[in-house]
Amino acid sequence: MRMHGVRLLAMLLVILLGTSILPLFEITAVSTAAAQEAEPAPAEEAPAPAEDGDVTPPEPSEPTAEEAEEVAPDTPESSEPTAEEAEEVAPESQPIPPYAETEGFQEPVGVVDADLLNLREGPGVHFASLGQYPKSAKVTILARHSDWLQVLAGDGKTGWMIAQYMLFDNAKVAELPAPADVPSATNVLTGTLLLDAAYVYANPDEGYAQVGTLVVSDTIELMVTWNGWFRVRNQSAVEGWLPTSQISATETTLQRVPVSRHIGNNAVSLAWNYVGYPYVWGGSSPSVGFDCSGLVRYVYGQMGLWLPHNAAAQFSAAYGTPIYAMDQLQPGDIVFFANTYMWGISHVGIYAGDGQIIQALTPGIGVGVSSIYESYWYWRFAGAIRP
């Protein structure tokens, strides 16, 4: 009844005051609705994210033990891999080098990094060669001495190779002990005089001049043999020819003494005639000019020995006795050099004696004379052929 009276009173006021009271009523209703929309969400619902700059973000709270367990796999305490992980990563992060251990060889292993590399009796180019090994041939490294490696080759030979043309693990080689025995520069092919004293001759015949005398106490180096004679030299630099019957030497030494056909001196005499001739690529005659192998081919062709027109092809035992020790060179030996304008055997000349080489050099120089002891030629010397 009371509510009915209130409604009648309201209607009466509307009639008396007109519609001007309605906006006030609507505003009050809208404000009440807006207030209800703006009320905060219940506590169990997450608050709406604030816009940048509106509020300071709350301090992070410590995770519970259960939360920490769930997070731990993604945020490990240490970045160090486990042993199993390290094994899986190792092949990619540590690739196996080409000189790593290979079946039949022991660490550290060396790999030949030249077309042909000499295995020498000692650590120096003046030592005799025990053989040549091709690119990628593997050896076991036994020791290091200066710029040389003592190695055991796959064919069972032990000798020395120059480190410059080898691939190997420096760290492992550095751990090796010092070589037990380093051959001396005087470790050359030697014999003993069977007489108390003997003459040596300028050439291999007693009809030539006597150029010195040897005695039984001398250290006699056997440089070359020809037709029953040795070319010899003693510690006092007395040098000449001596009959082989007057020298005693081991069978191994005798097998290694180079053999000469004794045409070298004539070849040198002829080669001197062409010093100053022009250098012509592919040339092999005085009328045209010479390149390096063309000069050698022409000179020895006049001696009755026909060689191919290619330096690497001329370096063959088919044309004479191989000589690998620089101090065993004789006039007329064909000398070869590696790694000049290209890798491998790439240049050739004629040894004229006293360290001189007659060779076709360059278009600007032509046929000239150089010293084999110049550093450029010395370190590129690969060996010789004695026709």
C-alpha positions in Angstrom: 0.0 0.0 0.0 2.9 2.2 0.9 4.6 1.5 -2.4 1.4 2.2 -4.3 1.3 5.6 -2.6 4.8 6.4 -3.7 4.1 5.6 -7.3 1.0 7.9 -7.3 3.2 10.7 -5.8 5.7 10.3 -8.5 3.1 10.5 -11.2 1.7 13.6 -9.7 5.1 15.3 -9.6 5.7 14.4 -13.3 2.3 16.0 -14.2 3.1 19.1 -12.1 6.8 19.6 -13.1 6.7 18.2 -16.7 9.4 16.1 -18.4 12.3 18.2 -17.1 12.9 15.7 -14.3 13.4 12.7 -16.6 17.1 13.5 -17.6 18.1 13.6 -13.9 16.5 10.2 -13.4 18.3 8.7 -16.5 21.7 10.2 -15.5 21.4 8.6 -12.0 20.5 5.3 -13.6 23.4 5.4 -16.1 25.9 6.4 -13.4 24.8 3.5 -11.3 25.3 1.1 -14.2 28.7 2.5 -15.1 29.8 2.1 -11.5 28.8 -1.5 -11.6 30.9 -2.0 -14.9 34.0 -0.4 -13.3 34.0 -2.5 -10.2 37.2 -4.6 -9.8 37.2 -8.2 -10.9 37.0 -10.9 -8.2 40.2 -11.8 -6.5 40.4 -15.2 -8.2 40.5 -13.6 -11.7 43.8 -12.2 -13.1 43.9 -8.3 -13.3 43.9 -6.8 -16.8 47.5 -6.0 -18.0 48.4 -2.4 -17.4 49.5 -0.1 -20.2 53.1 1.1 -20.4 53.8 3.7 -17.8 50.6 3.2 -15.9 52.0 1.3 -12.9 55.2 -0.1 -11.6 55.3 -3.9 -12.1 55.3 -6.0 -9.0 58.4 -7.6 -7.6 58.7 -11.2 -8.8 57.9 -13.8 -6.2 60.1 -16.8 -5.3 58.8 -20.0 -7.0 57.6 -22.8 -4.9 59.5 -26.0 -4.7 57.1 -27.6 -7.2 57.5 -24.7 -9.6 61.3 -24.7 -9.3 61.3 -28.4 -10.3 59.2 -27.6 -13.4 61.5 -24.7 -14.4 64.9 -26.4 -13.7 65.2 -28.3 -17.0 64.9 -25.1 -19.0 67.3 -23.1 -16.8 70.3 -25.5 -15.9 72.7 -24.3 -13.3 75.8 -25.0 -15.6 76.2 -24.8 -19.4 78.9 -27.5 -19.3 77.8 -30.6 -21.4 77.6 -34.0 -19.8 80.1 -36.7 -20.8 77.6 -38.2 -23.1 76.8 -34.8 -24.7 80.5 -34.1 -25.1 81.0 -37.4 -27.0 78.2 -36.5 -29.3 79.5 -33.0 -30.0 83.2 -34.0 -30.4 83.2 -35.3 -34.0 81.7 -31.9 -35.2 83.7 -29.5 -33.0 87.0 -31.4 -33.4 87.2 -32.7 -37.0 89.8 -35.4 -37.6 92.8 -33.9 -39.4 94.3 -35.5 -42.5 97.4 -36.5 -40.5 95.5 -38.3 -37.8 96.3 -41.9 -36.8 96.0 -44.3 -39.7 96.1 -48.0 -39.7 99.7 -49.2 -39.8 101.1 -46.0 -38.4 101.6 -44.6 -34.9 101.0 -41.2 -33.7 102.2 -38.6 -34.5 101.6 -39.2 -38.2 103.0 -37.0 -40.9 101.7 -36.6 -44.5 103.8 -35.6 -47.5 102.6 -32.3 -48.8 104.7 -32.2 -52.0 104.5 -34.0 -55.3 107.7 -36.0 -54.4 109.6 -35.7 -51.2 113.0 -37.3 -50.5 113.6 -39.5 -47.5 117.3 -38.7 -46.7 119.9 -40.4 -44.5 120.3 -37.3 -42.3 118.7 -33.9 -41.6 120.0 -32.0 -44.7 119.8 -31.9 -48.5 123.4 -32.9 -48.7 122.6 -36.4 -47.3 121.9 -39.2 -49.8 118.3 -40.0 -50.6 116.8 -43.4 -49.5 113.8 -43.0 -51.8 111.1 -40.5 -52.8 107.5 -40.5 -51.6 104.5 -39.1 -53.3 101.9 -36.5 -52.1 99.7 -37.8 -49.3 102.1 -40.6 -48.4 101.9 -41.2 -44.6 104.9 -41.8 -42.2 105.3 -42.2 -38.5 107.2 -39.3 -37.0 109.9 -40.5 -34.5 111.7 -37.2 -33.6 112.4 -33.7 -34.8 115.8 -31.9 -35.2 115.7 -28.3 -36.3 113.7 -28.1 -39.6 113.8 -31.9 -40.2 111.6 -34.8 -39.0 113.0 -38.3 -38.4 110.4 -40.7 -39.8 109.5 -44.4 -40.3 108.0 -44.8 -43.8 105.4 -47.4 -44.7 108.0 -49.5 -46.6 110.0 -49.9 -43.4 112.8 -47.3 -44.2 113.9 -44.9 -41.5 115.2 -41.5 -42.5 114.7 -37.8 -42.5 112.2 -35.6 -44.3 112.1 -31.8 -44.3 109.3 -30.5 -42.2 108.4 -27.6 -44.6 106.7 -30.1 -47.0 104.9 -32.2 -44.3 101.6 -31.9 -42.6 101.6 -33.0 -38.9 100.3 -32.1 -35.5 102.9 -29.6 -34.0 101.7 -30.2 -30.4 102.2 -34.0 -30.6 105.6 -33.7 -32.3 106.7 -31.2 -29.7 106.1 -34.0 -27.1 108.5 -36.4 -28.7 111.9 -37.0 -27.1 115.1 -35.7 -28.8 116.4 -38.0 -31.5 118.7 -40.7 -30.2 121.2 -40.2 -33.0 121.5 -37.3 -35.4 123.7 -38.2 -38.4 126.7 -35.9 -38.9 127.2 -33.9 -42.0 130.4 -36.0 -42.5 128.3 -39.2 -42.6 129.0 -39.9 -46.2 130.0 -42.9 -48.3 133.6 -43.7 -47.3 136.2 -46.4 -47.9 139.7 -47.3 -46.6 142.9 -47.2 -48.7 144.4 -50.7 -49.0 147.9 -49.3 -49.6 150.1 -47.2 -47.4 149.9 -44.4 -50.0 148.5 -43.9 -53.5 148.3 -41.3 -56.2 145.0 -39.8 -57.5 144.6 -38.7 -61.1 142.8 -35.9 -62.9 140.7 -38.4 -64.9 140.0 -42.2 -64.6 143.2 -43.4 -66.3 146.8 -43.5 -65.2 147.8 -41.7 -68.3 146.4 -38.5 -66.8 148.2 -36.1 -64.5 148.6 -37.0 -60.8 146.8 -34.4 -58.8 147.5 -35.6 -55.2 148.4 -38.4 -52.8 146.3 -40.3 -50.3 147.5 -42.2 -47.3 146.1 -45.1 -45.4 145.0 -42.9 -42.4 142.9 -40.6 -44.6 139.1 -40.5 -44.5 138.3 -41.2 -48.2 134.9 -40.2 -49.6 133.7 -42.2 -52.5 132.0 -39.7 -54.8 131.3 -41.6 -58.0 132.5 -44.8 -59.8 133.2 -45.3 -63.5 134.8 -48.2 -65.3 136.9 -49.6 -62.4 137.7 -46.2 -60.9 136.4 -44.2 -57.9 136.4 -40.4 -57.9 137.5 -39.7 -54.3 138.1 -36.9 -51.9 139.9 -36.8 -48.5 139.5 -34.6 -45.5 142.1 -32.2 -46.9 140.1 -31.7 -50.1 142.6 -33.7 -52.2 140.3 -34.9 -55.0 140.8 -37.1 -58.1 140.4 -40.6 -59.5 141.7 -43.8 -57.9 141.4 -47.5 -59.1 138.6 -49.3 -57.2 141.0 -52.2 -56.5 142.9 -49.9 -54.1 139.8 -49.2 -51.9 138.0 -51.3 -49.3 134.3 -50.5 -48.5 131.3 -52.4 -47.3 128.9 -54.0 -49.8 126.2 -51.5 -48.8 128.4 -48.6 -49.5 129.6 -49.9 -52.8 126.0 -50.4 -54.0 125.2 -46.8 -53.2 128.2 -45.1 -54.9 126.7 -43.4 -58.0 127.9 -44.6 -61.4 129.1 -42.2 -64.1 129.2 -42.7 -67.9 131.8 -40.0 -68.0 130.2 -37.9 -70.7 129.6 -35.0 -68.4 132.7 -33.0 -69.1 131.9 -32.9 -72.8 128.4 -31.8 -72.1 129.5 -28.9 -70.0 132.0 -27.8 -72.6 129.2 -27.7 -75.2 126.7 -26.0 -72.8 129.1 -23.1 -72.2 128.8 -22.2 -75.9 125.1 -21.3 -75.5 125.4 -19.0 -72.5 123.8 -15.7 -73.6 121.4 -17.3 -76.1 117.8 -16.2 -75.8 115.2 -17.9 -73.7 112.3 -19.1 -75.9 109.4 -21.1 -74.4 109.4 -24.5 -76.2 112.8 -23.8 -77.8 115.3 -26.6 -78.1 117.9 -25.5 -80.7 120.5 -22.7 -81.2 118.7 -21.4 -84.2 115.5 -20.7 -82.2 116.6 -20.4 -78.5 116.1 -22.6 -75.5 113.8 -23.2 -72.6 115.3 -25.1 -69.6 114.5 -28.6 -70.6 115.1 -27.7 -74.3 118.7 -26.7 -73.5 119.4 -30.0 -71.7 117.7 -32.0 -74.4 119.8 -30.4 -77.1 123.2 -30.6 -75.3 122.8 -34.3 -74.4 121.4 -35.1 -77.8 124.8 -34.1 -79.2 126.3 -36.6 -76.7 124.0 -39.4 -78.1 121.5 -39.3 -75.2 118.0 -38.3 -76.3 115.8 -36.9 -73.6 112.1 -35.8 -73.5 111.4 -32.1 -73.7 110.0 -31.9 -70.2 111.9 -31.3 -66.9 109.8 -33.8 -64.8 110.1 -36.5 -67.5 113.9 -36.1 -67.7 114.2 -36.8 -63.9 114.2 -40.5 -64.4 116.7 -43.3 -63.8 116.0 -44.4 -67.4 118.5 -41.7 -68.4 121.3 -42.2 -65.8 122.1 -42.7 -62.2 120.0 -40.7 -59.7 122.1 -38.4 -57.4 120.4 -36.9 -54.4 123.3 -35.5 -52.3 124.2 -32.0 -53.5 127.9 -32.5 -52.4 128.1 -35.5 -54.7 127.4 -33.5 -57.9 129.9 -33.8 -60.8 130.3 -31.7 -63.9 127.7 -32.7 -66.5 125.1 -33.9 -64.0 121.6 -32.9 -65.0 120.2 -31.0 -61.9 116.5 -30.7 -61.1 114.6 -28.2 -59.0 111.1 -28.4 -57.6 108.4 -25.8 -56.9 109.7 -22.9 -59.0 106.9 -21.6 -61.2 104.8 -24.6 -60.4 104.6 -27.5 -57.9 106.8 -30.6 -58.4 109.8 -30.9 -60.7 109.6 -27.7 -62.7 113.1 -26.6 -63.7 116.4 -28.3 -64.9 119.9 -27.3 -65.7 123.4 -28.6 -66.3 125.9 -28.7 -63.4 129.2 -27.2 -64.5 131.2 -27.8 -61.4 132.3 -25.4 -58.6 128.6 -24.9 -57.7 127.7 -23.4 -61.1 124.6 -24.3 -63.1 124.2 -23.5 -66.8 120.5 -23.1 -67.4 117.9 -21.3 -69.5 116.4 -18.9 -67.0 113.9 -16.3 -68.2 113.1 -14.3 -71.3 114.9 -11.3 -69.8 118.1 -13.3 -68.9 118.2 -16.1 -71.5 120.8 -18.9 -71.0 122.9 -18.0 -68.0 124.9 -19.3 -65.1 123.8 -19.4 -61.4 125.2 -20.7 -58.2 123.5 -23.8 -56.8 124.2 -22.4 -53.3 122.0 -19.3 -53.8 119.1 -19.8 -51.4 116.5 -19.9 -54.1 118.2 -22.9 -55.9 119.6 -24.5 -52.8 116.2 -25.0 -51.1 114.6 -26.1 -54.3 117.2 -28.7 -55.3 115.5 -32.0 -55.9 118.3 -34.2 -57.1 120.2 -35.0 -60.3 120.7 -37.6 -63.0 124.2 -38.6 -64.1 124.0 -39.7 -67.7 
